[in-house]
Amino acid sequence: MAVGKDPLIGKKIVIIGAGNVAVDAARTALRFNSEVTIVYRREKADMPANKEEIKGAESEGVKFIFLANPKAILGDSHGLLQGLIATRMTLGEYDSSGRRKPVATDEVFEFPVIL
C-alpha cells in the first residue's frame, strides 16, 4: 500500500495464533477481500487478543477454528502453499498461565488455502 499498490494476497487465508497481531492481520486481510480463518489451539475464552479486537473480527466475518494445532503445511510441486494439516486438540490440566493446557487428539484434518 505504501507504493500505491494493493498487496498480492490469497483468496483464502489461514492465520495461526490468537494474539493482537494475528487478529489485526486477519482483519486487514478481510479488507482485501480474502476469506480469513484464525486457527487457535485453545478456546475462544483463552485468546490473548483484546476482547474488542476479537469482537470486531467476528463482526467483520473472520472465521475461527478453535482447539486445532497446525501439524504440516501442504505445498504443490512449485512450492506454492496449498493447505494446512491440523490436529484437533482437547483441554487438559491447568498450566502456569492459569489456562488449560491443549493436548493433541488422534483426529487430523486438512484445511485448504487458495492463492
Stockholm file with secondary structure:
# STOCKHOLM 1.0

chainA/1-115         MAVGKDPLIGKKIVIIGAGNVAVDAARTALRFNSEVTIVYRREKADMPANKEEIKGAESEGVKFIFLANPKAILGDSHGLLQGLIATRMTLGEYDSSGRRKPVATDEVFEFPVIL
#=GR chainA/1-115 SS CTTSSCCCCCSEEEEECCSHHHHHHHHHHHTTTCEEEEEESSCGGGCCSCHHHHHHHHHHTCEEEESEEEEEEEECTTSCEEEEEEEEEEEEEECTTSSEEEEEEEEEEEEECCC
#=GC SS_cons         CTTSSCCCCCSEEEEECCSHHHHHHHHHHHTTTCEEEEEESSCGGGCCSCHHHHHHHHHHTCEEEESEEEEEEEECTTSCEEEEEEEEEEEEEECTTSSEEEEEEEEEEEEECCC
//
